[in-house]
Every structure is written in structure tokens, then in C-alpha cells.
Amino acid sequence: MKRLLLPFILLLAACRPDASVCSPDGHVSLRFSLSEEGRPVYAVDVDGAPFIGESALGLDADGLNLSSGFGLKKIQKSSADEEWTQPWGENKTVRDCHNEMSALLKNAEGVELTLRFRMFDDGFAWRYEYEVPACDTILLDGEKTEFRFAEDADSWSIPGNFDTYELKYRKLRLSDVPDANTPMTMRFDGGLYASVHEAAIYDYPEMILRHTDGCSFVSELAPLDRRSGLKAILPGSFKTPWRTVQIAREAVGLINSSLILNLNEPCALEDVSWIKPAKYIGVWWSLHLGLESWGVGPHHGATTEAAIRYIDFAAANNIQGVLFEGWNDGWIGDGAARDFDFTSPAADFDIEKVTAYSRSKGIEFIVHNETGGNVARYEAELERDLDWDAAHGIHYLKTGYAGGGLYGGKHRHSQFGVQHFQKVVEEAAKRHICVDAHEAIKPTGIRRTWPNFMTRECARGMEWNGWSEGNEPFHHEILPFTRLLGGPMDYTPGIFDIDYSNVAGRNPNLRSWGRHASECRTNTTLCKQIANWVILYSPLQMACDLLGNYEGHPAFQFFRDFDADCDESRALQGEPGEFVAIVRRAADRYFYGATTNECARTLVQPLDFLRPGVEYVARIYADGPDADWISNPESYVITEETVTCSDTLEVVMAAGGGQAISFIPKN
């Protein structure tokens, strides 16, 4: 049979069948073809100009030909234009408008490949769908996926790494990038913006981009472990994640894109009424400053007494939840013992009293499970632990995987890691528990399908400011154009004691790792911290500072008024690494945030996002006239004025600063 089929396949390949598909507005077009060797390739134009030159497609597997000798069986095309809703998100209602082209291929070995392309006005994507008959197990060696960009660009990315995303962003010419994790964002010399990422990672390793030549990159998959080059173990029939390229004429168009979400499947849960956004506080920042400890001892942070105080503060300040880290028995210093128990409290933490008290006050108890990367043990205990959480009325779970790779020498971003994080979120969903994962796999839009996976870290967050040189002022103006394109981030903003002067001299010898807090600071102004509650989107949004820095502080009113459950969001202005302005609507209120890098800046901001015919009280939290992120970071002024949608405001920001505004309808 193979001898009869092979000439037919080669004949089709020699004909170089060509097919094309455009975005609904026609400005992005993609061409698919087969090389003379029957290898699939694609190319993309934007407004008639080359954007991605002819680039290879396909996978490599042990003992199987998954990338060449293909002939075209059929081309299928379809279109969709519909709206769908989600229980939470930057926007509750999302439009999905795309054109699709599927190329059905087959090679002499009987391997069937469907290349499914989707074209949106804000970019394009494709995935591989394989059927390998008489093959139960495929040992995947890698991908051949290429991105051969037609011109050079400025780019923003972190280095490619299979174990951490907590790396500094760098701005490089695209041709100088050795490797990058995604999203990798670009500003082309012709003025176009784009970002490469992936959507819907499930039973598959994550992708990084490896530079090949010029402005070209190839997809490299995370190895399953450190001892072999094997990338994944797959069944004979499988689909890969989508490879995505978002495109925009303005930088904020990338933020406003819903392409990643639209490439994920609809919600898998019948009832989502229990999934609710929330603001929270917690015993967290004092641990990173070294004022208190995770482990039991004279400086233990998570005590019954502290818990009652935090719960009372939350109840009095329109805050829905309290997070406790270090409440468990088994902490050793800053880490966890190998026999760490996720259901046994420390001796000075009365879990029954605390959970009962939080329920009586209407405050959510956010439980913390720090695995230390011991995934095998955590999975063995997972269902019992989640049953225990549910029995105690706990609806929110924060997980942590601090340390190097995962248990057993597995890469954190490997197929093994992806499977683990998905298992946790699915088991949590069965018990109506929402998940906030730190040191997790990067977001790729699965929150549409599993909306209880509400937020995650996956970047350098606030804690780096407590024990290192900290995050540079421009870090917060890069995140919305890179990491946050994938999904929400639990950055944990909200420091009011910027230079830590309020805690100077307290427990100076408690730290055993990193720099002491006395050598560190937060590299922003106070008003930039307030604005970041709006800009760094998370449906679980934290005010992370010590309670003493909030009590009696007039500027904390913004967080009291702020609603994490927004209905609509819009990025208004911005450039990667320079500045950004975003507004979010929650019911009839609007919350605006703008921030800048180390350069002082004034934005002219039309208020045309407000509802016509309504007067609003704009409460403005602005950098003081003498504010500066280095010399005077806590200078601020609060003013009020009445505005409508026809007004324009000048948003004045100090170096490293920002501005936040709440718009509340007048009675």
C-alpha cells in the first residue's frame, strides 16, 4: 500500500498547492503551501507588505515522520462572529470574529495532519491536529515551527527559561534576541506592534523562541526532564496549543485584544456563581521584609491574634479576603519540611477559631499551600487537602512552588508541570475553590474554560522589592504589554511605605537570605502603587503593605472604593517601557490608572469613556508637585472635581510616578 500511495503523495507535493485566508477586515493575510519535499510552510502579509516570510511548520517525533512528505487532501474554510460572556474578566462580554482555514494533509506513512489557521483583525493563530494510526504512544522530540519576521524591530522579553519567569525584562533589537519566553512583544520600524505567544496549553510543554538567523526564530519546547531531550509523551491522536501572533497599529491595541481568550474553549463548568473576584490583604509583606517569619517562633507572622486583626481590618475597609502564609505546621525557616502537612495548623494558629471568625465577619479565608516544588507529595495529598478546605468553608487557594525545578528533576514548564497545574485547578473546581498559583505555568487563556483559575504570578512580582535591588521603574510599563497579554497577574501591589522607613530597625537580623529590607526599597512613588491596582489586572487584587501603613492614611480610600469585579476595560494610551493608562468600569463606577517610567510625564486624557449624560465626582490621587521616585516618593495630593464625558484631564506624573482616579456618579 505504501508503494502505491507514495507516488501520489509526491505528485501532490510537487504541485505546491497554495491556499490563503484573510482577517475579517482583510488587512492580515496568510498563505499556506507545501514545499517540494511536502513540508508545510506559511507566510503572512499585513496590508499587502511582508510580515512573516515563508516559515516552516511541523513536529519531530522518535521513529515517525510528522513533518514532511505531505500531500493536500482538502482545504476547508469557515467564519464566525459571535459574542460570549464570562463570569469575570477585563471585559465580561467578548466578541469572537474570525475566519478559519483548515488544511487537511496526509503523508506516505499514513500520518494525517490538520493545520487549523484562524485569522482575527488583531492577529492570527494556528495549531497542529495529528492522527497517527496504529500508534498508541508518540515520543515528541520537538517542533519545527518558525517565525521568520520580514523586518527588524524593538522587542521586549525575558530570556527563555524552562523553570522560572521571574527574570528582568530587556529591550533588544529583534535580531539581537538570543532566546525569549513568550509573550515576546515587538515594535517594528514601520510602526506595527506584535506579540508572539501561545494559547490553550494543556497536555503539552510550553514554547520558548530560539533565535536562528536575522529576525527569525524557531519554537523550542521545554524538555520533560533534565536527563533527556524528550519533550512530551502523547497519544496517537492529539492537538497542540495554538501558536499566536497578536497585531496592532497602536501599542494599546495589544492590551485590548481578546485573541488569546477566543482561542480557548467555552467554560467547562455548568455553575460559575461561586466564582467571585475579590480584594484581599494578608500576612505576606512582613515575611518578605524579614519582620516576621513563616515558621513558628518568636516572630511568627501567621498567628491567631494576627488573623483576628487582619479579618477585622478587612471587614472595616470593604475588603473581601485575607491570605495567611505560614499558618501550617512544618515550616522550617523560609521553607517547608518534606513531610509538610497542608491541613495541620501551627501550634499558635487556631484554624477552627480563625475560619469561624472569618465566616462570622463575611470575610474569605484564603488558604496557602506552599509545596516547595514537591509536586509528587502534593498530588498524593491533593484531594484530601481540598476536601479539608471545602469542609472549612474555604473558597480560595493560593499555591506556591518556591525553589528550583519541580520534584524529581522535572522542568517546571514541561508537559509534567502543565499537567500538574491543570490537575490542581480541575480538582479545585469540583469543590468550588478558586486558585491563585505562584511559580506556575504561564497563562494562555484557559481561564475562559476554567474560570476558577483566577490569577497567577509568572513574573517578577512585588516581593523582589523586599530583598533585592528590586524592580526598575519601567518594569510596570512593560508588564501590560508582555506578561499580562497572557492573562491576569497576582503582582500584589500597594506599598505605601516606599523606602521602608516605618520599619527601620525592627528585627534587623531575622533575614537569612537576600538583602535585608534596610538595603532595599520600592522603586516607584506612592501614587504609582495606587495606580497599579488598576493597571496590573487581577480579579484577586491585593493591598500588600502592613496594616499600620494603611490605617488612617487618606490615600487608602482608593482601595476601599476600588472594585476588583470589573465589567469593562480599555487601555487608552501607552508605549512599552514608557507609560500606560487604563480604565476599568465596575457597574456604574470607573477606575483609572496611569503610570510612567523614570521620566516625568503629562498625559492629556479625554474622558470619553464615561457614560454620556452623567456627572461624576473624580477623586484624583496624584503625585505631589515635589514628588520623585528616588528623592520624595511618598509626596501626594488628593483633589476632587466634577466631570462629564466631554471633559479632558491633564494627568501629571512625577518621575517613576503615576496617578489614579475614581469616577463615582453624583447623586
C-alpha angles and dihedrals in degrees: 000000000000092000091053094046099045099070089049092052092047091049091055091047092051090055088061096217112216130203133172140192133187136207115260091260091045098234096109118055130179128198123200124195144154123245122229087268091054094254116148117240135173138196132190134208127192115205089345095305123110112263103163118017124217104311132183126247132194146079135259123225136174110267095351134097106225099154114045146037092051127155126195115252100173147341118220126188134190141160136216134192116173143130125234133182134222131200091241138356144116084291123020092205119051130187119219110195117162147137118229133203123186121195111200111205137178133185135202092268089060094251111151118206127185113195106200115198124188123192123201130176087248098047145304143264142188140188139193121245112189133191112187109180121217090013118112098175131033121195103209116212098181149288134287093201110143134195106196103181115203097221142020124265146176109264139195121204147124121246117274108265131161097207110040143024093189093107133120118266117240131199110221139157107263091241090056097052108110094190137337143193116228143289087057110177127204139191109201122213089246091061100259121133124210141167129200118212141129135249136213103014110186123137094009139080122258122260130236125184119245118197115237109169139328106344094336131119137182127210114252119192127216110258116243091238142348096262102063143024093240110129104188146346109228138175122249090262117048146142125218127219116272117268104222138198117185116200131194140166090218126038093239089058087075091056092047093051120111094189095115093051093045091058092060126084122259120271113299093204123087095202119041098160091108094058107093132164115236146182115232146181130194156162095286116096094055088057093054092045089053094240092120135016137237091221128070115271142094092312099040110151104199102064130144090250093052091046093056091049093051093046091051091049092050092049091050095047107046093258118142105202148028124210121209122197120185095023092125130090113249105053115143112192106307095339141059132259118244090249093048112160118217094198103044115087125218116263093257095047115081100201095184093052094044097048091046091049093048090051091050089054095044092244124139116236106221108206121210125215113187107188098181085221093296092135097160092059093043092052090049089055098032102101093043091048093049092047088054091050092051092048089055093051093252114155102170128061128187114197128195135194102184117177136045122316126336124288115288097028095290120148112248092229096044129111086268092056093046091051092049097052090047091051091053094050094047094048089047091052091057087061098040094251124145121217133223107182126195123194086018136139113288118267117262102172101277087132085086090062097032105028092176087075087083106165145345141187112234097151140056102298135187095286091073088071091062100060111012141042085288134221117315119246091253093054092088092052092053099047097068090053096046125015095026092055085076095052146287121337128209093217092154100219129179112096112163097172092066099177095031091240090142091064100037112140097012113131093339095178100045096095117090099176137042123002121322116256090248087071094047141065142171111269098222141069120262092253091054088057089054092048091051089067084070102034102044096060122215128149085215101053122183133209094206107183127101114281091240090063091056101040109103093356110138093210092061087075088084092064091045089055095039118104118207090196099081125178101198137016135189132182105219108182138356154117125217112267093003114067143325138193124195134173127199128192122213110184104307097341129088128206120198129193131182128176138177138201123242090307122088110238143180121209125198103220122191112206094216089128090074119094114267118250095023127110116215135196104230110205105195123203104194138170111263118252089256096042122130129162092234107033105026111010099157098055110118143152130207119207136167133212138163115248142170135200090272094062130094127211132204108227107204116193129183123224106293088005144117148188133235127195132187116203111202121178114248115244 
